[in-house]
Amino acid sequence: MSSRTVEVHRSNAMPKMEARNRAELIRMVFTSGKVMLPVPNASTSPVMRTQLL
């Protein structure tokens, strides 16, 4: 997927969701529960592994 495709989809979604900016759009998407961030695996994530040491 090209960056232009992402920009077009984002531009189309903002007025439909009544988002004033990209940050608000992202917040709305994640708080809707339709999109979730993956939970990092402590054994494979370098950041998590460092925090465990």
N, C-alpha and C positions, 0 to 999 in steps of 0.2 A: 504494500500500500504506500503510495507516495505521500509526501508531506502536504502536497496541494490537496489531495483527496481528504486528508484529515482536516485541513483548514476549511474546506467547503462544508463538510459534515458539521463541524463545530459552528460555523457561521449560520447554518440552517437551524441548528438546535437551539442556539441562544435566544432568538425571539420566541420560539415555540415554548421554551421553558421559562421565559421572562427573566433570563439571567442578564445582569448588567455588565458582567465581565467574565473572563475565562475562569478566574478563581471561584466566583460564585457558581458558575456552571459545573465545575468539578466538584465543589462541595455538595451541590444539589444531587448530582449523580451518585456520589458515594453515600449520602444520607438516605437516598431512596431505597437502598438495599439491593438494587439491581446489579451493582458492580461491587466486588469486594477485592481488596488487595490480598495476595497470597501471604500466608503466615510463613516467615522464614524458618528453614530447618537449621537448628543450631549446629548440626554436624557438617553442613555443607556451606553455610553462609560465613564468609570471612569476618564480617562484622560481629555476628553472634558468637563465633568461635573466640574472637578476641575478648569479648565481654565475659565469656565463661572462664577464661584463664586467670 
